[in-house]
Amino acid sequence: MSRRWIGQYQGESLINVKADVDEAMAMLENLHGNRKSMRRRILSGIGTSVKQAVKRNYNSLLKKQSRTLYKSVTAKVFKSGAAVKISPRAQRSNILYGYALAKGSTIKAKGDGFLTFKIGDKWVKKHQVTLKPVDWIEAPAKKYLSGSGYKARLEELVQKEIDRAEKASQRKAGK
């Protein structure tokens, strides 16, 4: 049984695949390895695959691309090994603009000034601009996690852990 949910952690979106990883860990229970390390390696592999899926869809979902934003998409496993976080860490002036694009936001001019930008051949002045949210992180992640590629990747990662545990037990038996 696969259970996924979308949540928030310090204002950042999380996609949880806990039930899937718990099932995999149950299969690995009889192996004599470090369960926490096994779980972290599996989550890291899943996170990397989800990050790649987000990056593959980047060009089609955002009209104006930024190399900095593209390169800033990261996958990080929490210290507890409970989840993996996919996040765009690009920032300017302490503002994470990857989240501003994903969640939508309002950009205001400082003081009584104007925001000046060019649309086509015309220069426009505004006191504030509201960005519409663009689901460029969660949608590709959800799509990947509901597809067959995710299931195959999870099975591959579990098999790697089984092979790793077998090699370790053979080394112990050989000593």
N, C-alpha and C positions, 0 to 999 in steps of 0.2 A: 504494500500500500504506500503510495507516494503522497506526501503532504508538503505543500509549498505555501508560503505566505510572504507578503510584502510588509515591511515594517520600517520603523525609523530608529536611528541611533545617532544621537547628537546632531539632529537635523539632516542626516544623510540617509539615503534609501538603502534598505537591506533586502536581499532576496534570500530566503532561508530554505535550505535543502536538507534540513536536519534529519527528517525521517528517512530519506534515501541513504544518507551516510550512516545512520544508526543501523539500518538493515545490513549494509556492507560490513559494519563493525561486528555485528552479530555473527556473520559468516567467518570473520577472522578471529573469533573469540578463543578457539582452541589452539591458536598459534601462540608460541611463547615469545612474543615480541613486546616492545613498548607500545601499548595501545594508544597512548597520547601522541606519540610520534607518527604512528600509522595514520591516525585520524588527521593530523596536521598535513601529512603528505598527500592524502586523498583530497582534502579540502583545497590545498594549494593547487593541485592538478585541475580540479573543477574550476577554481577561481581563474586560473590562467586561460582555460577554454572559454569561459564566459566573457572574460576581458577581450579575447580575440574576436568573439562574436559581436561584441559592442563595437569594436574598432572596424570590423568588416562593414557594418551598417552605418558608420559615421557619415560617409559622403552622401548617402542617399537621404539621411534624415536632417542634416543641417545644411542650410543654403549657403552660408558663408563659413568656410572652414578655417580653423586655426591650427597650425602645426603644433604649437605649444599645448593646446587643449587636447589634441589627438594623442600626443606623447604622454600626457599627464594621466591618462586612464590607467589605474593600478588595481591590482587584486592583492588584498592583504588578509591573512588569516589572523583572527584575534588570538591573543596570548593564551586564552583559556582553551582554544581549539574548538570553540562552540560554533563558529560561523566564519564565513569569508565575506569581505566587504569589497565591492567593486565601486570605485569612486574616481571622479575627475578632479585632480588636485591642482589644476592650473589656477593661479591667482595673480591678481594685480591690485596693489594698494589694499592688502588684507581682505580682498573680496574673492571668494572662490567662484569664478565666473562660469564654471561648468555647471554648478548648481543653479546659478541665476538663469541659465538657459533651460535647464531641465524643469525647474519649478516655476519659472516666470518671475519677473521682478520689475520694479519701477526704478528707473535711473533718473536722479534729479540733479540739476545743475547746482553748483556751489553758490551760496549766497543768492544774489539777485541776477546771476549770470544766465547764460543760455548754453544749451547743448547745440553745437553746430555740426551738421553732417550733410553729405551730398547724396541725393537720391536722383539717379540718372544724371541729367545735366544741370539740375537745379540744387542750390544750397538752401537748406532748411534750418531755421532756428526754433528751438522748443525749450520750455522750462523743465519739462520732464518727458520721458518716453517709457511706455510700459511694454515689456517684452512678453509675448505669449509663451506659455510653457511648450517645450518641445520634448517629447518623450524619447530621447535619444539614448538613454541608458537602460531603463527598466524594460521597455518593449523588446529590444533585441535579446536581453538576458532571459526574459520570460519565454520568448520564442525558442531560444536554444535549449532551455531547461525542459521544455515540453516536447522536444524532438527526439528522434532516435539517436542522434549524434551524442547527446548527453548520456543516454543509457549505455551506449557502447564505450564511451570514455570512462564512465564509472566502473564498468566491468573490467576494462583495461587496467585501471588504477588498482582495483582489488587484486587482480591477477599479479601485478607487480609486487604488491605487498606479500602475497602468498609465496612467490618466488624468492623474495628477499628473506622471509622467515625460514624457508626451507634451506637456503644457503647458510644462514646463521646456525641452524640446528646441525647441518652437516659439518660445519667448522667445529662446533662444540663436540660432536661425536668423534671427530678425527683427532682431537687433542688428547 
